[in-house]
């Protein structure tokens, strides 16, 4: 004889999680990734990204020329992290209230 099941948690958990919380992949998401990959494979996109990095390097250098502290001393990507903690920001107290 088989033992009687005392709890029915498995069915209730599965009904709550699948597919409502973890649905997909959805066709629109798959299509979006495909379009991005197609665009990223072009020479134009590569040139554009190289220009973005060159602009970021120039901007980081300009920050340093103007006595801002760039955390990494420059950038190799499109990201720049500038330390603004030494900056004094003064604005009227009523703006904050």
C-alpha positions as CSV (number, residue, x, y, z in Angstrom):
1,X,0.0,0.0,0.0
2,X,1.2,3.5,-0.8
3,X,1.3,6.1,1.9
4,X,-1.2,8.9,1.7
5,X,0.2,12.3,0.8
6,X,-0.3,14.6,3.8
7,X,0.7,17.9,2.0
8,X,0.0,19.2,-1.4
9,X,2.7,21.9,-1.5
10,X,4.3,20.7,-4.8
11,X,1.2,21.4,-6.9
12,X,0.5,24.8,-5.2
13,X,4.2,25.9,-5.6
14,X,4.3,24.9,-9.2
15,X,1.0,26.6,-9.9
16,X,2.3,29.8,-8.3
17,X,5.7,29.9,-9.9
18,X,5.3,28.3,-13.4
19,X,4.5,30.0,-15.7
20,X,3.2,33.1,-14.1
21,X,6.5,34.2,-12.4
22,X,8.9,32.7,-14.8
23,X,7.2,32.9,-18.2
24,X,9.0,33.3,-21.4
25,X,11.3,33.6,-23.3
26,X,8.9,35.8,-25.1
27,X,9.1,36.3,-28.9
28,X,9.5,40.1,-28.5
29,X,12.6,39.6,-26.3
30,X,14.1,37.0,-28.7
31,X,13.5,39.4,-31.6
32,X,15.1,42.3,-29.7
33,X,18.2,40.3,-29.0
34,X,18.4,39.2,-32.6
35,X,18.2,42.8,-33.9
36,X,20.9,43.9,-31.4
37,X,23.2,41.1,-32.5
38,X,22.6,41.9,-36.2
39,X,23.4,45.6,-35.6
40,X,26.5,44.8,-33.4
41,X,27.9,42.6,-36.2
42,X,28.2,45.6,-38.6
43,X,31.3,47.6,-39.3
44,X,29.3,50.8,-38.7
45,X,28.5,49.8,-35.2
46,X,32.1,48.9,-34.5
47,X,33.3,52.3,-35.7
48,X,30.6,54.0,-33.6
49,X,31.6,52.1,-30.5
50,X,35.3,53.0,-31.1
51,X,34.3,56.7,-31.3
52,X,32.2,56.4,-28.1
53,X,35.3,55.1,-26.3
54,X,37.5,57.8,-27.8
55,X,35.0,60.4,-26.7
56,X,34.9,59.0,-23.2
57,X,38.7,59.0,-22.9
58,X,38.8,62.6,-24.1
59,X,36.1,63.6,-21.6
60,X,38.0,61.9,-18.7
61,X,41.1,63.7,-19.7
62,X,39.2,67.0,-19.8
63,X,37.8,66.3,-16.3
64,X,41.4,65.7,-15.0
65,X,42.6,68.9,-16.8
66,X,40.0,70.8,-14.9
67,X,41.1,69.3,-11.5
68,X,38.3,66.8,-11.1
69,X,39.4,63.5,-9.6
70,X,38.7,60.7,-12.1
71,X,38.8,57.6,-9.9
72,X,40.6,55.2,-12.2
73,X,42.8,57.9,-13.7
74,X,41.1,57.7,-17.1
75,X,38.9,55.1,-18.9
76,X,39.2,52.2,-21.3
77,X,35.5,52.0,-21.8
78,X,32.5,54.3,-22.1
79,X,32.3,54.7,-18.3
80,X,33.9,57.5,-16.3
81,X,33.7,57.7,-12.5
82,X,34.4,61.1,-11.1
83,X,34.8,61.8,-7.4
84,X,32.6,64.8,-6.6
85,X,32.9,64.5,-2.8
86,X,35.4,67.4,-2.5
87,X,32.9,69.7,-4.4
88,X,31.0,72.1,-2.2
89,X,27.4,72.4,-3.4
90,X,25.5,75.3,-1.9
91,X,21.8,75.8,-2.5
92,X,19.1,77.5,-0.5
93,X,17.8,75.5,2.4
94,X,14.2,75.9,1.4
95,X,14.8,73.8,-1.8
96,X,15.6,70.8,0.4
97,X,12.4,71.1,2.5
